[in-house]
Amino acid sequence: MVAADSRTVFEELKKNDASEGILDAGLESWSLLMRMIGRQSAIDDTEESFNDLMLKEWTKERLLFPTEDEGDEKIGEFLSKASGSSSFGSNIGVGSVLRSTASAQYNPFLLSDQEYHKCILLVVQDDDEMSVGVILNLPTATPIQFDFVDERTGDGASFQVPERYGGRFSDASDEEVFLWFHCNESLKDKGIGEPLGMDLSSVWNVSPDDAANAIATGQARADDFLVVSGLSVWEKAPGGIAGGIRGEVNNNLFEVVPTEDIGSVFDVLLQQEPMSSETLEENIAFIDLAWSEAQSADRDTPDSCPTSVYKSNVTISHLADTALKRWVSAFLLEN
């Protein structure tokens, strides 16, 4: 509770009416009142804190409405970036591998859907109603363990692979469904699994039984496979006219990973381990590395002047990275 005369409060709140006042997100008014009651230490503790920075970005996106000229300019910039994307109009279907986009000035997944920031996405279904994909680079804290008899030695053996978070939706059945994928040329030559799409050089899917059998017979190793649970879904307009994952690509939210780069992306992801407080930093580093490996060679270079949060030294890019780490800590780490 703060004891202050009404004029002081009223005059302070009036400062929030202008654009710069809105961008302050009310934080300067809050700081003034905290000083009035001798709580300077509370202000120092929140200086450029994650919560304050996210509040400023939320305020900018939700409360600061552009003028008509600024709105037309923003729409023009958006259309220009979308149509200028290297993946605009690409033929995207089952088996396509995508990576989310990011800009030094703006990040589409900063305030919501943080799991898509720097994500690698595999399209597993595409029809008139929806596109379905799975995120490949988010290992959970839960390992999948298989016990089997090694057919070469006759001894009992077991293996573990990280269960990966593919998205917030699940299969319609009551049982948890795991999807197994590989991009290993040797396994392709042995006929282990089948191509997910029409491109034989891209990703292959394999049944859990076939994967376990290949491991038991020594034809494959456990760390040849990515195992995913959960789905990401994008609906389409009636008749499949618009929307879906192709709409996301055309809106410059995702871009197609060149087929020749998919193998190196898988090589990075296969180094991830089940998520824990000990492996968190390393797993995040592999997310960043895989995302970088997936960048098309002909993609425009990032903007040279990254944008910072209002009255802050923290860039939008860094804040988005922190938001992803916070999301992973909240949803993928064991409590």
HELIX and SHEET records of a PDB file:
HELIX    1   1 SER A    6  LYS A   14  1                                   9    
HELIX    2   2 LYS A   15  ASP A   17  5                                   3    
HELIX    3   3 SER A   19  LEU A   23  1                                   5    
HELIX    4   4 LEU A   27  MET A   36  1                                  10    
HELIX    5   5 GLN A   40  THR A   46  1                                   7    
HELIX    6   6 PHE A   50  ARG A   62  1                                  13    
HELIX    7   7 GLU A   68  GLY A   84  1                                  17    
HELIX    8   8 GLN A  114  TYR A  116  5                                   3    
HELIX    9   9 GLU A  185  ASP A  189  1                                   5    
HELIX   10  10 PRO A  208  ALA A  216  1                                   9    
HELIX   11  11 ALA A  222  ASP A  224  5                                   3    
HELIX   12  12 PRO A  238  GLY A  240  5                                   3    
HELIX   13  13 GLY A  244  ASN A  250  1                                   7    
HELIX   14  14 THR A  259  LEU A  269  1                                  11    
HELIX   15  15 LEU A  280  GLU A  293  1                                  14    
HELIX   16  16 ILE A  316  PHE A  331  1                                  16    
SHEET    1   A 5 SER A 232  GLU A 235  0                                        
SHEET    2   A 5 MET A 130  ILE A 135 -1                                        
SHEET    3   A 5 ILE A 120  ASP A 126 -1                                        
SHEET    4   A 5 VAL A  97  SER A 100 -1                                        
SHEET    5   A 5 PHE A 254  VAL A 256 -1                                        
SHEET    1   B 6 PRO A 139  VAL A 149  0                                        
SHEET    2   B 6 GLY A 156  TYR A 165 -1                                        
SHEET    3   B 6 LEU A 226  SER A 229  1                                        
SHEET    4   B 6 LEU A 179  HIS A 182 -1                                        
SHEET    5   B 6 TRP A 204  VAL A 206 -1                                        
SHEET    6   B 6 GLU A 194  PRO A 195 -1                                        
END                                                                             
